[in-house]
Amino acid sequence: MKKKNNFVGAWSFLIGIILALVVGLVSSLNNNPVILGVLVVLGLIVGLLNVTKKEVNAFMMSGIVLIIASFFGASILSPIPKSTDVLGALLTLFVPATIIVAIKNVFTLAEN
């Protein structure tokens, strides 16, 4: 079962990154609630299936840095066309994943 979870989680991550880039670059997809919902669901799957207990700290650090850099980078890079949309789509993917991993980590800490 663990191997299947890794497979689903890995593909969810890859599809999510590609979809986030496409959403950011194609203006008509940028405000589509269905597409953004798919990014959120993929982020939840990544957070649930793709991050093991050993990877939590590295994922949390990377996820937080990515979220902060994307959020603040969007305003700095706003003169560059599409950069804000791409960073926003990446946030739509990574915020749910990071929240899920953080919640899982809190439960793990509470168990110990």
C-alpha positions in Angstrom: 0.0 0.0 0.0 2.8 2.4 0.8 4.3 2.0 -2.7 0.9 2.9 -4.2 0.6 6.0 -2.0 4.0 7.1 -3.1 3.0 6.6 -6.7 -0.2 8.6 -6.4 1.4 11.3 -4.3 4.4 11.6 -6.7 2.1 11.9 -9.7 -0.2 14.3 -7.9 2.9 16.5 -7.2 4.1 16.4 -10.8 0.7 17.0 -12.3 0.1 19.8 -9.8 3.3 21.6 -10.7 2.6 21.3 -14.4 -1.0 22.4 -14.0 0.0 25.4 -11.8 2.5 26.5 -14.5 -0.2 26.1 -17.2 -2.8 27.9 -15.1 -0.4 30.8 -14.5 0.5 31.1 -18.1 -3.0 30.8 -19.7 -5.1 33.7 -18.7 -8.5 32.0 -19.3 -7.7 29.3 -16.7 -6.4 31.7 -14.0 -9.8 32.4 -12.4 -11.5 29.2 -13.3 -12.8 27.8 -10.0 -12.8 24.2 -11.2 -9.2 24.3 -12.2 -8.2 26.1 -9.0 -10.2 23.5 -7.1 -8.2 20.7 -8.8 -5.0 22.4 -7.7 -6.3 22.5 -4.1 -7.2 18.8 -4.2 -3.9 17.9 -5.7 -2.2 19.9 -2.9 -4.2 17.9 -0.3 -3.2 14.6 -2.0 0.4 15.7 -2.0 0.2 16.6 1.7 -1.5 13.4 2.6 0.4 10.8 0.5 3.7 12.2 -0.6 5.4 13.3 2.6 6.7 10.7 5.0 7.6 11.3 8.7 11.3 11.6 7.8 10.5 14.2 5.2 8.2 16.5 7.3 10.9 18.9 8.5 12.4 19.4 5.0 9.0 19.7 3.4 7.8 22.2 6.0 10.9 24.3 5.6 10.7 24.2 1.8 7.0 24.7 1.7 7.1 27.7 4.0 9.9 29.3 2.1 8.1 28.7 -1.2 4.8 30.2 0.2 6.6 33.3 1.6 8.7 33.8 -1.5 5.7 33.3 -3.8 3.5 35.7 -1.8 6.0 38.5 -1.6 7.7 37.7 -4.9 4.4 38.3 -6.7 4.4 42.0 -5.8 8.1 42.4 -6.6 7.8 40.6 -10.0 4.4 42.2 -10.9 6.0 44.1 -13.8 6.9 40.8 -15.4 3.9 39.5 -17.4 2.3 36.2 -16.0 4.8 36.0 -13.1 2.1 36.9 -10.5 -0.4 34.4 -12.0 2.2 31.6 -11.9 3.2 32.3 -8.3 -0.5 32.5 -7.4 -1.2 29.1 -8.9 1.8 27.6 -7.1 0.4 29.0 -3.8 -2.9 27.4 -4.6 -1.1 24.1 -4.8 1.4 24.4 -1.9 -0.7 26.1 0.8 -3.1 23.1 1.2 -0.2 20.6 1.0 1.8 22.5 3.7 -1.2 22.9 5.9 -2.0 19.1 5.7 1.7 18.2 6.5 1.7 20.6 9.4 -1.5 19.1 10.9 -0.1 15.6 10.4 3.0 16.7 12.2 1.1 18.2 15.1 -0.8 14.9 15.5 2.5 13.0 15.5 3.9 15.3 18.2 0.7 14.9 20.3 1.1 11.1 20.1 4.6 11.1 21.5 
